[in-house]
Amino acid sequence: MINSGNAVPTNATQTKERLYAQLAMSLGRTSRAISQTADLCEQLQVDLHAMRIFAGLDAAKFMTVAAQLNPEEEGEENVVAEPKQDKKAAAHDEKGNH
């Protein structure tokens, strides 16, 4: 930089140039950190997708094993899933009066 036609830089000019150099280095580090963060976010997205698939497969395995180990509970679940009738309607159906 030329200061008022002088070829010799002043102390203020040297300080300003040093601070701009520090700023440039800091911006370079920030840029690299942001780039690395973007890469890590992309990897996290891939890992989360893999975990979602794994959790689904693992849950399906557990449900299959549970169904095979406890087959009597399946019948109970079907009974519970049916709508309940009140006592009058149940008594009415038992008499055959529809």
Buried (B, 14 or more C-beta within 10 A) or exposed (E): EEEEEEEEBEEEBEEBEEEEEEEEEEEEEEEEEEEEEEEEEEEEEEEEEEEEEEEEEEEEEEEEEEEEEEEEEEEEEEEEEEEEEEEEEEEEEEEEEE
